[in-house]
Amino acid sequence: MLAKCEGIVIRTIDYGETNKIITLYTREAGKVGVMARGAKKPNSRFSAVTQLFHFGHYLFLSGRGLGQLQQGETIESFRSIREDIFLTAYASYIAELLDKGTEERKPHEALFNLFYQSLHYLDEQYDPEVIVNIFEMKMLSVFGFAPELNRCLNCGAQDGSFAFSIREGGLLCHRCEEIDPYRMKISPAVARILRVLYYMDMDRLGTISIKDATKKEIRQVLDAYYEEYLGIELKTKRFLRQMGKMKDQL
């Protein structure tokens, strides 16, 4: 059966001397694997549309196994991402996070829109750390371990200062923080910004400016939370850390 979808390439694997297997995250069908025969040939009509992060219309034969790519047409190539090694690292991380958090052929249009918007803002040179933080926060509910950010997990208080409890899964107020001896002290700004990032509509993203010290706190919270609940460290996350160190040196 022929299927036509809007999709973004989130993973590519070379197959033989001339072929590629690409993983598309599509608006209509969710995540699908597609064989692109001859895509590695320099003059192939599939060479451009099978590049990582390429956004296009894809026509493929769909069956129980891999689809067979028949046609591809570019919507957006995200050229700035592909030409910048730092942006490529950020985009690769959110693509791998999306891949880990989704099953084959389970459509989720809101998640597709979130992924597209994240790549679009990266391509437009918005703060990549902020874009990645928003994506990470919103993926928490997809993975099924969204934290409580609106009130104290223990007493429900919404006022005062807060700590973040990895073990309990969210905020603990200053009156209840002792229930978790391993809580993470966070500034009021971090508690507020975590909430904003989680609930923000990406369509309404403007210029968000976050201080470096606050970014560092947010990074510590998210890294610890993902390590506890996701249980794995993504290859792209390690690469992103290395890239961050290289960027600091530059």
C-alpha positions in Angstrom: 0.0 0.0 0.0 1.3 3.4 -0.9 1.6 5.9 2.0 2.3 9.6 1.7 3.4 11.5 4.8 5.1 14.6 6.0 8.2 13.4 7.8 11.6 14.4 9.3 14.6 12.1 9.1 15.7 11.3 12.6 18.1 8.4 11.9 20.1 7.0 9.0 21.9 3.7 8.5 24.0 2.7 5.5 22.8 -0.6 4.0 25.2 -2.2 1.6 27.2 -0.1 -0.8 24.5 2.1 -2.2 21.4 1.9 0.0 20.2 3.7 3.2 17.7 2.8 5.8 16.1 6.0 7.2 13.8 6.4 10.2 11.2 9.1 9.6 9.1 10.7 12.3 5.9 11.6 10.4 2.9 13.7 11.2 0.4 11.0 9.9 2.0 7.7 11.0 4.4 8.4 13.7 7.8 6.7 13.5 8.5 4.6 10.4 11.5 2.8 8.9 12.0 3.1 5.2 14.5 1.6 2.8 15.9 4.1 0.3 17.6 2.1 -2.5 20.5 3.8 -4.2 20.4 6.8 -1.9 24.2 6.7 -1.4 24.9 7.2 -5.1 26.0 10.8 -5.8 23.4 11.3 -8.5 20.5 9.6 -6.6 17.2 11.4 -6.5 17.1 10.3 -2.9 20.5 11.7 -1.8 19.1 15.0 -0.4 15.8 13.8 1.0 17.5 11.1 3.1 19.9 13.4 4.9 19.5 13.7 8.7 16.9 16.3 9.8 15.5 16.7 6.2 11.8 17.6 6.3 9.8 16.6 3.3 6.9 14.9 1.7 7.6 11.1 1.5 5.9 8.5 -0.7 6.7 4.9 0.2 5.3 1.4 -0.1 4.1 0.5 3.4 4.0 -3.1 4.7 4.7 -5.0 7.8 8.4 -4.5 7.7 10.4 -1.6 6.2 8.7 0.7 3.8 10.2 1.2 0.3 10.9 4.8 -0.5 9.3 5.8 -3.9 9.6 9.6 -3.9 10.7 12.5 -1.7 10.1 16.2 -2.0 11.8 18.9 0.2 9.7 21.1 2.5 12.6 22.4 4.6 16.2 21.3 4.7 17.4 23.0 8.0 20.6 23.9 6.3 21.9 26.1 9.2 21.8 23.0 11.5 23.6 20.8 9.0 26.4 23.4 8.5 27.0 24.1 12.2 28.6 21.3 14.2 27.2 22.7 17.5 23.7 22.9 16.2 24.0 19.4 14.7 24.9 18.1 18.1 21.8 19.7 19.7 19.5 18.5 17.0 21.0 15.0 17.1 20.3 14.9 20.8 16.6 15.8 20.6 16.2 13.4 17.6 17.7 10.5 19.7 15.5 11.5 22.6 12.4 11.4 20.4 13.5 8.1 18.9 13.9 6.5 22.4 10.6 7.9 23.6 8.4 6.7 20.7 7.2 3.4 19.3 6.8 2.4 15.6 3.7 3.6 13.9 2.1 5.4 16.8 1.1 8.8 15.5 1.4 11.8 17.8 0.8 15.0 15.9 1.6 17.3 18.9 4.9 15.6 19.3 5.7 15.9 15.6 4.9 19.6 15.8 7.1 20.0 18.9 10.0 18.3 17.1 9.6 20.4 14.0 9.4 23.6 15.9 12.5 22.7 17.9 14.5 22.1 14.7 13.1 25.3 13.2 14.1 27.4 16.2 17.6 25.8 16.2 17.9 26.6 12.5 16.8 30.2 13.2 19.7 30.6 15.7 17.6 30.8 18.9 19.4 29.8 22.1 20.0 26.1 21.6 20.3 25.3 25.3 16.8 26.8 25.9 15.3 24.9 22.9 16.8 21.6 24.2 15.6 22.3 27.7 12.0 22.9 26.5 12.1 19.7 24.4 13.5 17.7 27.4 10.8 19.0 29.7 8.0 18.2 27.3 9.4 14.7 26.6 9.1 13.9 30.3 5.3 13.3 30.0 5.9 11.2 26.8 8.2 8.9 28.8 5.6 8.8 31.6 7.5 10.5 34.5 6.5 14.2 34.4 7.5 16.0 37.6 5.2 18.0 39.9 6.2 21.6 39.3 3.1 23.5 40.5 3.1 22.7 44.3 4.9 20.9 47.0 4.6 17.1 46.5 4.1 16.6 50.3 1.8 19.3 51.5 0.6 21.0 48.3 2.0 24.4 49.2 2.5 26.8 46.4 4.4 29.5 48.3 7.9 29.9 49.7 11.2 28.4 48.5 11.5 25.0 47.0 14.0 22.2 46.6 13.8 19.6 43.8 13.5 16.0 44.8 14.6 13.4 42.2 13.3 10.6 44.4 9.9 12.1 45.0 9.6 13.4 41.4 9.2 17.2 41.8 9.2 20.1 44.2 9.4 20.1 47.9 8.7 23.3 49.8 11.1 24.6 52.6 8.8 23.1 55.2 8.8 19.6 53.7 12.2 19.3 52.1 13.6 17.3 54.9 11.7 14.2 53.8 14.3 13.7 51.1 17.9 14.0 52.4 19.2 13.9 48.8 17.1 16.8 47.5 18.6 19.4 45.2 18.7 23.0 46.4 17.5 25.2 43.6 17.0 28.9 43.3 13.5 30.5 43.0 14.4 31.4 39.4 15.0 27.7 38.5 11.7 26.6 40.1 9.9 29.2 38.1 11.7 28.6 34.8 11.3 24.8 35.0 7.5 25.4 35.2 7.6 27.8 32.3 9.6 25.4 30.1 7.3 22.6 30.8 4.1 24.4 30.0 5.3 26.8 27.3 3.7 26.6 23.9 6.5 26.5 21.3 4.4 28.5 18.9 4.7 31.4 21.3 8.4 31.2 21.9 10.0 34.6 21.9 13.5 35.6 22.9 14.1 33.9 26.2 17.2 35.0 28.1 18.4 32.8 30.9 21.5 33.5 32.9 24.4 31.1 32.6 24.2 30.2 36.3 20.5 29.4 36.0 21.1 27.3 32.9 23.7 25.3 34.9 21.2 24.6 37.7 18.6 23.5 35.1 21.1 21.3 33.4 22.0 19.6 36.7 18.3 19.0 37.6 17.4 17.6 34.2 20.5 15.4 33.9 19.9 13.9 37.4 16.2 13.4 36.6 16.7 11.7 33.3 19.5 9.5 34.7 17.2 8.3 37.5 14.0 7.7 35.4 15.2 7.0 31.9 18.0 4.8 33.1 20.3 5.3 30.1 22.7 7.9 28.8 22.2 8.7 25.2 25.3 8.7 22.9 24.4 12.1 21.6 24.2 13.4 25.2 27.8 12.4 25.8 28.8 14.0 22.5 26.9 17.2 23.5 28.8 17.4 26.7 32.1 17.1 24.8 30.9 19.8 22.4 30.0 22.1 25.3 33.6 21.8 26.7 35.0 22.5 23.2 32.7 25.5 22.9 33.9 26.9 26.3 37.5 26.6 25.2 36.7 28.5 22.0 
